[in-house]
Amino acid sequence: MLKNFKGGLGPLFAILALVLTFSAKAATEYLTQEAFLAQAFGDGQPQQGTVWLKGELKNQLKALIGERYPKLRVRYWHDQGRTAWVLESVGKDQPITFGYVVENGTIIQARVLMFREHRGWEIHRDAFTRQYQGVSLDGDALSEIIDGISGATLSVHAMNRTAKMALFLADHVK
């Protein structure tokens, strides 16, 4: 049957390759969790902790970020008043993995660790993530307005949700 295809198999495989290229966007890892933690704590050896998301804490978190966080627990690392959080939130269709370092109620470092969406990847750039430095919680909102990126609105919203979550949970565990 394929022998009768005019033009041979070359054009068919080229079209198939093009479709697969655009339909299967691979995840881009900008920073490993290990590298993020090394940046956060330098030579220090942080201890790992776990926050169980249940009961009133789960309800408060849902009210803060506007949706139910799908995991039952969140792991974090801490050393000398500094905490590091690796959190995920869905942009449009896929989860984006973020890393935050919180000290004295403010974010001192924000990073995109893994990006899986088709668009909005620009949020990983330092020019964008630097906006989160010095940000704290002001009630249920971030203390500073984060300038968005055209075409990355849902990715920015995901980062804002997880930034609020990191600040909230850091206050919870102190």
Backbone as JSON Lines, residues from 0, in Angstrom:
{"i":0,"aa":"M","n":[0.83,-1.2,0.0],"ca":[0.0,0.0,0.0],"c":[0.87,1.25,0.0]}
{"i":1,"aa":"L","n":[1.95,1.28,0.83],"ca":[2.81,2.46,0.86],"c":[3.61,2.61,-0.43]}
{"i":2,"aa":"K","n":[3.77,1.51,-1.2],"ca":[4.49,1.6,-2.47],"c":[3.76,2.51,-3.45]}
{"i":3,"aa":"N","n":[2.44,2.55,-3.32],"ca":[1.64,3.33,-4.26],"c":[1.58,4.8,-3.89]}
{"i":4,"aa":"F","n":[2.15,5.17,-2.75],"ca":[2.16,6.57,-2.32],"c":[3.08,7.36,-3.24]}
{"i":5,"aa":"K","n":[2.51,8.35,-3.97],"ca":[3.32,9.13,-4.91],"c":[4.34,9.95,-4.16]}
{"i":6,"aa":"G","n":[5.52,10.02,-4.69],"ca":[6.59,10.79,-4.08],"c":[7.43,9.97,-3.11]}
{"i":7,"aa":"G","n":[7.09,8.71,-2.9],"ca":[7.88,7.87,-2.0],"c":[7.56,8.16,-0.55]}
{"i":8,"aa":"L","n":[8.36,7.56,0.32],"ca":[8.14,7.7,1.76],"c":[8.81,8.93,2.35]}
{"i":9,"aa":"G","n":[9.75,9.53,1.65],"ca":[10.48,10.68,2.18],"c":[9.57,11.8,2.65]}
{"i":10,"aa":"P","n":[8.64,12.28,1.8],"ca":[7.75,13.36,2.24],"c":[6.87,12.97,3.42]}
{"i":11,"aa":"L","n":[6.42,11.7,3.44],"ca":[5.59,11.24,4.55],"c":[6.35,11.3,5.87]}
{"i":12,"aa":"F","n":[7.6,10.83,5.86],"ca":[8.4,10.87,7.08],"c":[8.76,12.29,7.48]}
{"i":13,"aa":"A","n":[8.95,13.16,6.52],"ca":[9.25,14.56,6.83],"c":[8.07,15.23,7.52]}
{"i":14,"aa":"I","n":[6.87,14.95,7.03],"ca":[5.66,15.52,7.65],"c":[5.47,14.95,9.05]}
{"i":15,"aa":"L","n":[5.67,13.64,9.2],"ca":[5.55,13.01,10.51],"c":[6.54,13.6,11.5]}
{"i":16,"aa":"A","n":[7.79,13.8,11.08],"ca":[8.81,14.39,11.94],"c":[8.43,15.81,12.35]}
{"i":17,"aa":"L","n":[7.86,16.58,11.42],"ca":[7.45,17.95,11.72],"c":[6.32,17.97,12.74]}
{"i":18,"aa":"V","n":[5.34,17.08,12.57],"ca":[4.21,17.0,13.51],"c":[4.71,16.61,14.9]}
{"i":19,"aa":"L","n":[5.58,15.63,14.98],"ca":[6.11,15.2,16.28],"c":[6.93,16.29,16.94]}
{"i":20,"aa":"T","n":[7.65,17.07,16.16],"ca":[8.46,18.16,16.72],"c":[7.59,19.19,17.41]}
{"i":21,"aa":"F","n":[6.46,19.54,16.8],"ca":[5.62,20.56,17.38],"c":[4.65,20.04,18.43]}
{"i":22,"aa":"S","n":[4.35,18.75,18.41],"ca":[3.39,18.23,19.38],"c":[4.05,17.7,20.65]}
{"i":23,"aa":"A","n":[5.32,17.38,20.62],"ca":[5.98,16.8,21.79],"c":[7.09,17.72,22.26]}
{"i":24,"aa":"K","n":[6.73,18.74,23.01],"ca":[7.72,19.67,23.55],"c":[8.37,19.03,24.75]}
{"i":25,"aa":"A","n":[9.66,18.86,24.68],"ca":[10.39,18.25,25.8],"c":[10.56,19.27,26.92]}
{"i":26,"aa":"A","n":[10.67,18.77,28.1],"ca":[10.92,19.63,29.26],"c":[12.32,20.21,29.17]}
{"i":27,"aa":"T","n":[12.46,21.44,29.6],"ca":[13.75,22.09,29.64],"c":[14.15,22.27,31.09]}
{"i":28,"aa":"E","n":[15.25,21.67,31.48],"ca":[15.75,21.81,32.85],"c":[16.79,22.93,32.86]}
{"i":29,"aa":"Y","n":[16.44,24.02,33.53],"ca":[17.35,25.16,33.61],"c":[18.32,25.02,34.77]}
{"i":30,"aa":"L","n":[17.89,24.35,35.82],"ca":[18.71,24.19,37.01],"c":[18.25,22.94,37.74]}
{"i":31,"aa":"T","n":[19.18,22.08,38.11],"ca":[18.79,20.89,38.87],"c":[18.46,21.3,40.3]}
{"i":32,"aa":"Q","n":[17.72,20.45,40.97],"ca":[17.4,20.71,42.37],"c":[18.67,20.78,43.2]}
{"i":33,"aa":"E","n":[19.62,19.91,42.93],"ca":[20.89,19.9,43.67],"c":[21.67,21.2,43.47]}
{"i":34,"aa":"A","n":[21.71,21.69,42.24],"ca":[22.42,22.95,41.96],"c":[21.7,24.12,42.62]}
{"i":35,"aa":"F","n":[20.37,24.1,42.61],"ca":[19.6,25.14,43.27],"c":[19.91,25.18,44.77]}
{"i":36,"aa":"L","n":[19.92,24.01,45.4],"ca":[20.21,23.95,46.84],"c":[21.64,24.36,47.14]}
{"i":37,"aa":"A","n":[22.58,24.03,46.27],"ca":[23.97,24.47,46.46],"c":[24.06,25.98,46.39]}
{"i":38,"aa":"Q","n":[23.31,26.61,45.47],"ca":[23.27,28.07,45.4],"c":[22.65,28.66,46.66]}
{"i":39,"aa":"A","n":[21.61,28.01,47.15],"ca":[20.86,28.54,48.29],"c":[21.66,28.49,49.59]}
{"i":40,"aa":"F","n":[22.44,27.41,49.76],"ca":[23.1,27.2,51.04],"c":[24.62,27.18,50.96]}
{"i":41,"aa":"G","n":[25.19,27.32,49.78],"ca":[26.64,27.31,49.64],"c":[27.23,26.02,50.18]}
{"i":42,"aa":"D","n":[28.21,26.15,51.06],"ca":[28.86,24.98,51.64],"c":[28.09,24.38,52.81]}
{"i":43,"aa":"G","n":[27.04,25.07,53.25],"ca":[26.26,24.58,54.39],"c":[25.53,23.29,54.05]}
{"i":44,"aa":"Q","n":[25.23,22.53,55.06],"ca":[24.48,21.28,54.92],"c":[23.08,21.47,55.49]}
{"i":45,"aa":"P","n":[22.12,21.85,54.65],"ca":[20.77,22.09,55.17],"c":[20.1,20.79,55.6]}
{"i":46,"aa":"Q","n":[19.19,20.93,56.53],"ca":[18.37,19.79,56.95],"c":[17.1,19.79,56.12]}
{"i":47,"aa":"Q","n":[16.58,18.61,55.87],"ca":[15.35,18.5,55.11],"c":[14.17,18.39,56.06]}
{"i":48,"aa":"G","n":[13.09,19.05,55.69],"ca":[11.86,18.98,56.46],"c":[10.69,18.68,55.54]}
{"i":49,"aa":"T","n":[9.56,18.38,56.15],"ca":[8.35,18.09,55.4],"c":[7.18,18.82,56.02]}
{"i":50,"aa":"V","n":[6.37,19.43,55.19],"ca":[5.12,20.04,55.63],"c":[3.99,19.19,55.04]}
{"i":51,"aa":"W","n":[3.14,18.67,55.9],"ca":[1.99,17.9,55.46],"c":[0.84,18.87,55.22]}
{"i":52,"aa":"L","n":[0.27,18.81,54.04],"ca":[-0.82,19.71,53.66],"c":[-2.15,19.04,53.95]}
{"i":53,"aa":"K","n":[-2.67,19.31,55.15],"ca":[-3.93,18.72,55.56],"c":[-4.65,19.67,56.51]}
{"i":54,"aa":"G","n":[-5.92,19.42,56.69],"ca":[-6.73,20.2,57.62],"c":[-6.76,21.68,57.31]}
{"i":55,"aa":"E","n":[-6.63,22.47,58.37],"ca":[-6.72,23.94,58.23],"c":[-5.61,24.51,57.36]}
{"i":56,"aa":"L","n":[-4.41,23.94,57.45],"ca":[-3.3,24.41,56.61],"c":[-3.64,24.26,55.13]}
{"i":57,"aa":"K","n":[-4.22,23.15,54.75],"ca":[-4.61,22.91,53.36],"c":[-5.66,23.94,52.91]}
{"i":58,"aa":"N","n":[-6.63,24.22,53.79],"ca":[-7.66,25.21,53.48],"c":[-7.08,26.61,53.34]}
{"i":59,"aa":"Q","n":[-6.17,26.98,54.23],"ca":[-5.54,28.3,54.14],"c":[-4.72,28.43,52.86]}
{"i":60,"aa":"L","n":[-4.02,27.38,52.5],"ca":[-3.21,27.4,51.28],"c":[-4.1,27.53,50.04]}
{"i":61,"aa":"K","n":[-5.2,26.81,50.03],"ca":[-6.14,26.89,48.9],"c":[-6.69,28.32,48.76]}
{"i":62,"aa":"A","n":[-7.04,28.93,49.88],"ca":[-7.54,30.31,49.85],"c":[-6.46,31.27,49.35]}
{"i":63,"aa":"L","n":[-5.22,31.02,49.72],"ca":[-4.12,31.91,49.34],"c":[-3.8,31.83,47.85]}
{"i":64,"aa":"I","n":[-3.7,30.61,47.31],"ca":[-3.26,30.47,45.92],"c":[-4.43,30.31,44.93]}
{"i":65,"aa":"G","n":[-5.64,30.2,45.46],"ca":[-6.8,30.16,44.59],"c":[-7.09,28.81,43.96]}
{"i":66,"aa":"E","n":[-6.42,27.79,44.4],"ca":[-6.66,26.43,43.9],"c":[-6.12,25.43,44.9]}
{"i":67,"aa":"R","n":[-6.56,24.2,44.75],"ca":[-6.07,23.14,45.63],"c":[-4.69,22.72,45.14]}
{"i":68,"aa":"Y","n":[-3.7,22.68,46.05],"ca":[-2.38,22.18,45.68],"c":[-2.47,20.67,45.63]}
{"i":69,"aa":"P","n":[-2.05,20.03,44.52],"ca":[-2.34,18.61,44.32],"c":[-1.53,17.63,45.17]}
{"i":70,"aa":"K","n":[-0.5,18.1,45.85],"ca":[0.34,17.17,46.61],"c":[-0.08,17.16,48.08]}
{"i":71,"aa":"L","n":[0.22,16.04,48.75],"ca":[-0.12,15.89,50.16],"c":[0.95,16.45,51.08]}
{"i":72,"aa":"R","n":[2.17,16.56,50.57],"ca":[3.26,17.07,51.39],"c":[4.21,17.88,50.52]}
{"i":73,"aa":"V","n":[4.92,18.75,51.19],"ca":[5.93,19.59,50.52],"c":[7.22,19.43,51.3]}
{"i":74,"aa":"R","n":[8.27,19.11,50.59],"ca":[9.59,19.01,51.22],"c":[10.28,20.38,51.12]}
{"i":75,"aa":"Y","n":[11.08,20.67,52.11],"ca":[11.84,21.91,52.11],"c":[13.17,21.66,52.79]}
{"i":76,"aa":"W","n":[14.07,22.61,52.64],"ca":[15.39,22.51,53.25],"c":[15.59,23.76,54.07]}
{"i":77,"aa":"H","n":[16.31,23.63,55.21],"ca":[16.49,24.8,56.07],"c":[17.85,24.76,56.75]}
{"i":78,"aa":"D","n":[18.37,25.94,57.0],"ca":[19.64,26.1,57.71],"c":[19.76,27.55,58.14]}
{"i":79,"aa":"Q","n":[19.96,27.78,59.42],"ca":[20.21,29.1,60.0],"c":[19.19,30.16,59.55]}
{"i":80,"aa":"G","n":[17.9,29.84,59.67],"ca":[16.84,30.79,59.38],"c":[16.49,30.93,57.91]}
{"i":81,"aa":"R","n":[17.14,30.19,57.06],"ca":[16.88,30.24,55.62],"c":[16.18,28.94,55.21]}
{"i":82,"aa":"T","n":[15.14,29.07,54.39],"ca":[14.47,27.89,53.87],"c":[14.5,27.92,52.35]}
{"i":83,"aa":"A","n":[14.55,26.73,51.75],"ca":[14.49,26.59,50.3],"c":[13.31,25.68,49.96]}
{"i":84,"aa":"W","n":[12.57,26.06,48.94],"ca":[11.35,25.36,48.56],"c":[11.4,25.03,47.07]}
{"i":85,"aa":"V","n":[11.06,23.81,46.72],"ca":[10.91,23.4,45.32],"c":[9.43,23.06,45.16]}
{"i":86,"aa":"L","n":[8.74,23.88,44.36],"ca":[7.29,23.78,44.22],"c":[6.9,23.72,42.76]}
{"i":87,"aa":"E","n":[5.73,23.17,42.49],"ca":[5.24,23.09,41.11],"c":[3.86,23.72,41.02]}
{"i":88,"aa":"S","n":[3.6,24.3,39.84],"ca":[2.28,24.8,39.52],"c":[2.1,24.7,38.01]}
{"i":89,"aa":"V","n":[0.88,24.41,37.59],"ca":[0.59,24.28,36.17],"c":[0.46,25.68,35.57]}
{"i":90,"aa":"G","n":[1.14,25.88,34.44],"ca":[0.99,27.12,33.69],"c":[-0.3,27.05,32.91]}
{"i":91,"aa":"K","n":[-0.23,26.56,31.68],"ca":[-1.43,26.32,30.9],"c":[-1.85,24.85,30.98]}
{"i":92,"aa":"D","n":[-0.93,23.97,30.6],"ca":[-1.24,22.55,30.57],"c":[-0.29,21.68,31.39]}
{"i":93,"aa":"Q","n":[0.91,22.14,31.6],"ca":[1.96,21.33,32.19],"c":[2.51,21.98,33.46]}
{"i":94,"aa":"P","n":[3.02,21.17,34.39],"ca":[3.62,21.75,35.6],"c":[4.96,22.43,35.3]}
{"i":95,"aa":"I","n":[5.2,23.49,36.0],"ca":[6.47,24.22,35.97],"c":[7.06,24.08,37.36]}
{"i":96,"aa":"T","n":[8.34,23.76,37.45],"ca":[8.99,23.57,38.74],"c":[9.79,24.81,39.09]}
{"i":97,"aa":"F","n":[9.55,25.37,40.27],"ca":[10.2,26.59,40.74],"c":[11.0,26.31,41.99]}
{"i":98,"aa":"G","n":[12.01,27.11,42.23],"ca":[12.77,27.06,43.47],"c":[12.79,28.44,44.1]}
{"i":99,"aa":"Y","n":[12.54,28.52,45.4],"ca":[12.56,29.78,46.14],"c":[13.4,29.64,47.39]}
{"i":100,"aa":"V","n":[14.14,30.67,47.71],"ca":[14.85,30.74,48.96],"c":[14.22,31.89,49.75]}
{"i":101,"aa":"V","n":[13.8,31.58,50.97],"ca":[13.11,32.56,51.82],"c":[13.91,32.75,53.1]}
{"i":102,"aa":"E","n":[14.1,34.01,53.45],"ca":[14.79,34.35,54.7],"c":[14.13,35.59,55.29]}
{"i":103,"aa":"N","n":[13.83,35.55,56.58],"ca":[13.2,36.67,57.28],"c":[11.93,37.15,56.58]}
{"i":104,"aa":"G","n":[11.14,36.19,56.08],"ca":[9.85,36.54,55.49],"c":[9.91,37.13,54.09]}
{"i":105,"aa":"T","n":[11.07,37.12,53.47],"ca":[11.17,37.65,52.11],"c":[11.9,36.66,51.2]}
{"i":106,"aa":"I","n":[11.57,36.73,49.95],"ca":[12.25,35.89,48.95],"c":[13.6,36.52,48.65]}
{"i":107,"aa":"I","n":[14.66,35.72,48.77],"ca":[15.98,36.24,48.42],"c":[16.48,35.64,47.11]}
{"i":108,"aa":"Q","n":[15.81,34.58,46.65],"ca":[16.17,34.0,45.37],"c":[14.96,33.26,44.81]}
{"i":109,"aa":"A","n":[14.71,33.43,43.5],"ca":[13.64,32.73,42.81],"c":[14.2,32.2,41.49]}
{"i":110,"aa":"R","n":[13.92,30.95,41.2],"ca":[14.45,30.32,39.98],"c":[13.38,29.42,39.35]}
{"i":111,"aa":"V","n":[13.43,29.32,38.04],"ca":[12.66,28.31,37.32],"c":[13.61,27.14,37.13]}
{"i":112,"aa":"L","n":[13.25,26.0,37.7],"ca":[14.1,24.82,37.6],"c":[13.78,23.99,36.36]}
{"i":113,"aa":"M","n":[12.5,23.76,36.1],"ca":[12.09,22.93,34.97],"c":[10.86,23.54,34.32]}
{"i":114,"aa":"F","n":[10.93,23.69,33.0],"ca":[9.82,24.27,32.25],"c":[9.32,23.26,31.24]}
{"i":115,"aa":"R","n":[8.01,22.99,31.25],"ca":[7.45,21.95,30.39],"c":[6.41,22.48,29.39]}
{"i":116,"aa":"E","n":[6.09,23.73,29.43],"ca":[5.06,24.3,28.56],"c":[5.6,24.62,27.16]}
{"i":117,"aa":"H","n":[4.68,24.91,26.25],"ca":[5.07,25.27,24.88],"c":[5.46,26.74,24.76]}
{"i":118,"aa":"R","n":[4.9,27.56,25.61],"ca":[5.24,28.99,25.57],"c":[5.31,29.53,26.98]}
{"i":119,"aa":"G","n":[5.97,30.67,27.1],"ca":[6.12,31.28,28.41],"c":[7.47,31.01,29.05]}
{"i":120,"aa":"W","n":[8.37,30.35,28.33],"ca":[9.68,29.98,28.87],"c":[10.52,31.17,29.28]}
{"i":121,"aa":"E","n":[10.16,32.36,28.82],"ca":[10.95,33.55,29.14],"c":[11.0,33.85,30.63]}
{"i":122,"aa":"I","n":[10.11,33.26,31.4],"ca":[10.11,33.53,32.85],"c":[11.36,33.0,33.53]}
{"i":123,"aa":"H","n":[12.13,32.16,32.88],"ca":[13.35,31.62,33.52],"c":[14.49,32.63,33.53]}
{"i":124,"aa":"R","n":[14.38,33.68,32.75],"ca":[15.47,34.65,32.64],"c":[15.64,35.45,33.94]}
{"i":125,"aa":"D","n":[16.9,35.75,34.24],"ca":[17.2,36.51,35.46],"c":[16.5,37.87,35.48]}
{"i":126,"aa":"A","n":[16.36,38.5,34.33],"ca":[15.71,39.81,34.27],"c":[14.28,39.73,34.81]}
{"i":127,"aa":"F","n":[13.63,38.59,34.65],"ca":[12.29,38.41,35.19],"c":[12.32,37.95,36.64]}
{"i":128,"aa":"T","n":[13.09,36.92,36.94],"ca":[13.06,36.33,38.29],"c":[13.61,37.27,39.35]}
{"i":129,"aa":"R","n":[14.44,38.23,38.96],"ca":[14.97,39.21,39.94],"c":[13.87,40.04,40.59]}
{"i":130,"aa":"Q","n":[12.73,40.16,39.92],"ca":[11.6,40.92,40.48],"c":[11.12,40.35,41.82]}
{"i":131,"aa":"Y","n":[11.37,39.07,42.05],"ca":[10.89,38.41,43.26],"c":[11.81,38.65,44.45]}
{"i":132,"aa":"Q","n":[13.01,39.12,44.24],"ca":[13.93,39.36,45.34],"c":[13.39,40.49,46.21]}
{"i":133,"aa":"G","n":[13.32,40.22,47.5],"ca":[12.81,41.21,48.44],"c":[11.3,41.22,48.59]}
{"i":134,"aa":"V","n":[10.61,40.37,47.87],"ca":[9.15,40.31,47.93],"c":[8.73,39.49,49.16]}
{"i":135,"aa":"S","n":[7.67,39.96,49.82],"ca":[7.11,39.25,50.96],"c":[5.6,39.14,50.74]}
{"i":136,"aa":"L","n":[4.92,38.56,51.71],"ca":[3.46,38.5,51.65],"c":[2.88,39.73,52.33]}
{"i":137,"aa":"D","n":[1.91,40.33,51.68],"ca":[1.16,41.45,52.24],"c":[-0.29,40.99,52.28]}
{"i":138,"aa":"G","n":[-0.67,40.38,53.39],"ca":[-1.99,39.74,53.46],"c":[-1.97,38.49,52.59]}
{"i":139,"aa":"D","n":[-2.84,38.46,51.59],"ca":[-2.89,37.33,50.66],"c":[-2.23,37.64,49.32]}
{"i":140,"aa":"A","n":[-1.53,38.76,49.24],"ca":[-0.91,39.17,47.97],"c":[0.59,39.34,48.15]}
{"i":141,"aa":"L","n":[1.28,39.33,47.03],"ca":[2.71,39.64,47.07],"c":[2.88,41.12,47.35]}
{"i":142,"aa":"S","n":[3.92,41.49,48.06],"ca":[4.12,42.87,48.47],"c":[4.51,43.79,47.31]}
{"i":143,"aa":"E","n":[4.94,43.23,46.21],"ca":[5.33,44.02,45.03],"c":[4.53,43.53,43.82]}
{"i":144,"aa":"I","n":[4.31,44.44,42.88],"ca":[3.67,44.06,41.62],"c":[4.74,43.45,40.73]}
{"i":145,"aa":"I","n":[4.46,42.28,40.21],"ca":[5.39,41.59,39.32],"c":[4.98,41.91,37.89]}
{"i":146,"aa":"D","n":[5.87,42.53,37.14],"ca":[5.58,42.82,35.74],"c":[5.52,41.53,34.95]}
{"i":147,"aa":"G","n":[4.45,41.37,34.17],"ca":[4.27,40.16,33.38],"c":[5.1,40.2,32.1]}
{"i":148,"aa":"I","n":[4.96,39.13,31.34],"ca":[5.62,39.0,30.05],"c":[4.54,38.66,29.04]}
{"i":149,"aa":"S","n":[4.46,39.43,27.97],"ca":[3.48,39.16,26.93],"c":[3.69,37.76,26.38]}
{"i":150,"aa":"G","n":[2.63,36.98,26.36],"ca":[2.71,35.6,25.87],"c":[3.05,34.6,26.95]}
{"i":151,"aa":"A","n":[3.32,35.08,28.15],"ca":[3.68,34.17,29.25],"c":[2.78,34.39,30.46]}
{"i":152,"aa":"T","n":[1.59,34.89,30.24],"ca":[0.7,35.26,31.34],"c":[0.44,34.1,32.3]}
{"i":153,"aa":"L","n":[0.13,32.93,31.78],"ca":[-0.19,31.8,32.66],"c":[1.04,31.3,33.39]}
{"i":154,"aa":"S","n":[2.21,31.39,32.77],"ca":[3.45,31.0,33.45],"c":[3.76,31.98,34.58]}
{"i":155,"aa":"V","n":[3.53,33.26,34.35],"ca":[3.74,34.27,35.39],"c":[2.78,34.03,36.55]}
{"i":156,"aa":"H","n":[1.51,33.73,36.24],"ca":[0.55,33.43,37.3],"c":[0.99,32.22,38.12]}
{"i":157,"aa":"A","n":[1.51,31.2,37.45],"ca":[1.99,30.0,38.16],"c":[3.13,30.37,39.09]}
{"i":158,"aa":"M","n":[4.03,31.23,38.63],"ca":[5.16,31.63,39.47],"c":[4.69,32.47,40.65]}
{"i":159,"aa":"N","n":[3.73,33.34,40.43],"ca":[3.2,34.14,41.53],"c":[2.52,33.26,42.59]}
{"i":160,"aa":"R","n":[1.78,32.24,42.14],"ca":[1.13,31.32,43.09],"c":[2.16,30.61,43.96]}
{"i":161,"aa":"T","n":[3.21,30.1,43.32],"ca":[4.19,29.35,44.1],"c":[5.05,30.27,44.96]}
{"i":162,"aa":"A","n":[5.25,31.51,44.53],"ca":[5.99,32.47,45.37],"c":[5.2,32.73,46.65]}
{"i":163,"aa":"K","n":[3.89,32.92,46.52],"ca":[3.05,33.12,47.71],"c":[3.07,31.88,48.59]}
{"i":164,"aa":"M","n":[3.04,30.74,47.96],"ca":[3.06,29.48,48.7],"c":[4.36,29.32,49.49]}
{"i":165,"aa":"A","n":[5.5,29.62,48.86],"ca":[6.8,29.5,49.54],"c":[6.85,30.43,50.75]}
{"i":166,"aa":"L","n":[6.39,31.66,50.58],"ca":[6.41,32.62,51.68],"c":[5.48,32.18,52.81]}
{"i":167,"aa":"F","n":[4.3,31.71,52.47],"ca":[3.33,31.25,53.45],"c":[3.86,30.05,54.25]}
{"i":168,"aa":"L","n":[4.4,29.07,53.52],"ca":[4.89,27.86,54.18],"c":[6.14,28.14,55.01]}
{"i":169,"aa":"A","n":[7.01,29.06,54.53],"ca":[8.2,29.42,55.31],"c":[7.78,30.04,56.64]}
{"i":170,"aa":"D","n":[6.74,30.87,56.61],"ca":[6.24,31.45,57.85],"c":[5.63,30.36,58.75]}
{"i":171,"aa":"H","n":[4.99,29.41,58.14],"ca":[4.36,28.31,58.89],"c":[5.4,27.46,59.64]}
{"i":172,"aa":"V","n":[6.57,27.23,59.03],"ca":[7.53,26.32,59.65],"c":[8.51,27.04,60.59]}
{"i":173,"aa":"K","n":[8.52,28.36,60.61],"ca":[9.51,29.03,61.46],"c":[9.17,28.97,62.94]}
